Amino acid sequence: MKVSREKYIELRWIGDEHTENALLRSLGLDDVKEAASGYCERWMSIPARQSTVALEALADSGARMLEPKP
């Protein structure tokens, strides 16, 4: 039996429900519940292999990235 552990990174950004939905769609999660509304700090751990697509989606949606940046 082969066991592997996938690496995850934490993304932190300031944005609204549109930035969060853009991130979730970029990760392939189209059927998600409503994101909390309002402009606030948000964060999520995602697989490192999806970080490029996720960062592009956040940048395109107008999110402001916070430290630690991946």
N, C-alpha and C positions, 0 to 999 in steps of 0.2 A: 504494500500500500504506500502510495506517495502522498505526502502531506506537504503543502506549501502554504506560505503565509504571504498574502498580498500586502504591499506597502500602501498606506493611506497618507494623505496630506490634509492639512486643515486650511480651508479658505476662510478668510474674514474680510467682510466688505460692508460698506454703508450703502444702502439702497432701499428700494421699496418692493412691493409684491411683484412688480414687473421684472425686476432684476432676479429675484429668486425663481420665478417661473421660467425665465430664460435659461438659468443655470440648470434647473430640473429637466427642461426639454432637451438641453444639450447632452444630458446624461442618459437620454432615452426614456425618461419618465413622463410620458404624455398624460397619463391618467392619474393626476395628483389632486389632492384636496386643495382648497383655497389657501393661499399663503396669507399670513397676517398682514393687514394693510398698514401703511404708514412708512415713513422714511426713518430707518433706524439701523443699528449695527446688527449684522446677521453673520452666521458662520455655519460651516458644514464640513464634515470629513468626507473626502471622496477618494476613490482609488487613484493612485499616482498615474496610472496609464491613461486616465481620462482628464488629466490636469490641463493639457493644452487646449482642448476643446472647451472645457469649462471656463478657463480664463478668457478665452476669446468671446464667449457668450456674455460673460459679465462685463467685459470692456465695451462690447457693442451695445449693451443695454444701459450703459451710463453709470455703472456701479463704481464706487471709489474703494480701491483695495486698501486694506489695513495690514499692519505688521502682525505676525510674521508672514512675509510673502514667500510663496513656495519657490 
